[in-house]
Amino acid sequence: MKISFNELRAIKHQLPTGSVKRIATQIGVDEQTVRNYFGASKFAEGDVTGNHIQPGPDGGIVHLSRTDILELAKGIIEESKTVV
């Protein structure tokens, strides 16, 4: 899957507090791995997530080798919109 880096960061910034931990727990990875997925680069503390950034507009194009983290993030964002 391809997504712009800025769009990926915008999704991360929409996540409610505690979402990184929730995603990490649900898929069985370290919290830093989830942060790295959304553009952080502390690979000594978390795993590489198979993302490849190609230079281009909007921060570049990110090629995601796995989409489960992104799908969970989008689900949490939608869920948070329905909770008042």
C-alpha positions in Angstrom: 0.0 0.0 0.0 1.2 3.5 -0.7 0.3 6.6 1.4 1.9 10.0 1.7 4.1 10.6 4.7 2.1 13.6 5.7 -1.2 11.6 5.5 0.3 8.9 7.7 1.4 11.4 10.3 -2.0 13.1 10.2 -3.6 9.7 11.0 -1.2 9.3 13.9 -2.1 12.7 15.3 -5.8 12.0 15.2 -5.4 9.0 17.5 -6.8 9.4 21.0 -4.5 9.1 23.9 -3.6 5.4 24.6 -4.1 4.3 21.1 -0.4 3.4 20.4 -0.5 1.0 23.4 -3.9 -0.4 22.4 -2.6 -1.1 18.8 0.6 -2.6 20.1 -1.3 -4.9 22.5 -3.8 -6.0 19.9 -1.1 -7.1 17.4 1.5 -8.2 19.8 4.3 -5.7 19.1 6.3 -3.2 21.1 4.8 0.3 21.4 7.9 1.8 19.8 7.3 -0.4 16.8 3.9 1.3 16.4 5.5 4.7 16.8 8.2 3.8 14.2 5.4 2.8 11.8 4.0 6.3 11.9 7.4 7.9 11.3 9.5 7.7 14.4 12.9 6.3 14.1 14.0 4.8 17.4 14.7 1.4 15.9 17.0 0.4 18.8 13.8 0.4 21.0 11.3 -1.0 18.5 11.3 -3.1 15.3 11.5 -1.9 11.8 8.0 -2.1 10.3 8.9 -2.6 6.6 8.1 1.0 5.6 10.0 2.5 2.7 9.9 6.3 2.1 10.4 7.5 -1.4 11.1 11.2 -1.8 8.2 13.2 -3.3 5.4 15.7 -2.6 3.6 15.7 0.7 6.6 14.5 2.7 7.2 11.6 0.2 5.5 8.4 -0.5 5.5 5.7 2.1 5.3 2.1 0.9 3.7 0.0 3.7 4.5 -3.7 3.7 1.9 -4.3 6.4 -1.4 -2.5 6.8 -2.7 -4.0 10.1 -1.4 -1.1 12.2 -3.0 1.4 9.8 -6.3 -0.4 9.7 -6.5 -0.5 13.5 -5.6 3.2 13.7 -8.3 4.1 11.3 -10.8 2.0 13.2 -9.9 3.6 16.5 -10.3 7.1 14.9 -13.8 6.1 13.6 -14.7 4.7 17.0 -13.6 7.8 18.8 -15.8 9.9 16.5 -18.9 8.0 17.7 -18.1 8.3 21.4 -19.4 11.6 22.8 
